[in-house]
Amino acid sequence: MVILIIISSFLSLFTIKAHTIAGRHIIEDGNYIAWRSGPAGSLFPWPRGPGPMDMLSNVNEIDRFIYRYFVRSWVLVGLSILAWIGTGLFIFKLAKRKWGLKVLN
């Protein structure tokens, strides 16, 4: 149970941070994706914004993949929600088994 809560919390915090940084600091022009300033930021292993210099910085392949397939498509939000639903169901089943709760018979 504790592991599920830690995983769900980490995924939620990662999602919030990645969406915040991507929304503020990543620009797209067709197939071109770049950081608005430099040096470049990163979305992996933990999202961090780019530096303060006014220049476009290329997004590396890992960040491009995370941005394109998880952040922009909102898959990361869906995974976070599913993780919390799974954690809640696990806690509910555990409580039902431990205390014999008679909910939704």
Order of alpha helices (4+ residues) and beta strands (2+ residues): alpha-beta-beta-beta-alpha-alpha
